[in-house]
Amino acid sequence: MAALPLADALLRSLGAAELDHPGGTLLAHLHRVRELLADWGARPDLQLAGLCHACYGTDGFATALLPPDRRAELAAAIGPAAEAIVHAYASCERAPTYRSLTAVPPLFHDRFAGRTYGPTPEQQRDFAELTAANELDLVRQDPEFRARYGPALLGLFTRFEPLLSAPARRTVAELLG
């Protein structure tokens, strides 16, 4: 994957290797998320999005490495399709999206734009798979996180089950089931 060294260099230049995070540093977490997605057979764009998923911060991780108005820099490193996944992941207002992502019709709540929209099936799957990889890495790294959030995550991933790949569902069952 040609973009991997560019993405790693960008993350390092933005300070990801110096930020504490469960299991070491933010950079270590980001690499583990990408590796988990690769283990699950995710396509390269989703793997790169997994590596960079925290660049703009998230609803659950306020530290942004890069402001969203500098999207072109991330897109130059990982490509526009992967960057679009990162942006969507960062823009997610979690509580309402978690409740409505599998509804009919599905709804995604964008905290950056202050709007709600209907995601495509691919956007739903990408968001669910990236969410699972991110949270399951934290479950693996931090027993306190697992004890505190494990039951809620199991409920979430049970709702997301139709959107998750078979390998992701197996990992959910192994770690939370």
FENGI-V345215 format. One record per helix or strand of 3 or more residues. SS is the DSSP state (hx for helix, st for strand). FROM is the first residue (numbers start at 1). LEN is the number of residues. If there is no record, write none. Layout:
SS;FROM;LEN  SS;FROM;LEN
This chain:
hx;3;11  hx;26;14  hx;44;9  hx;68;11  hx;80;12  hx;94;7  st;108;3  st;115;3  hx;121;21  hx;143;21  hx;166;11
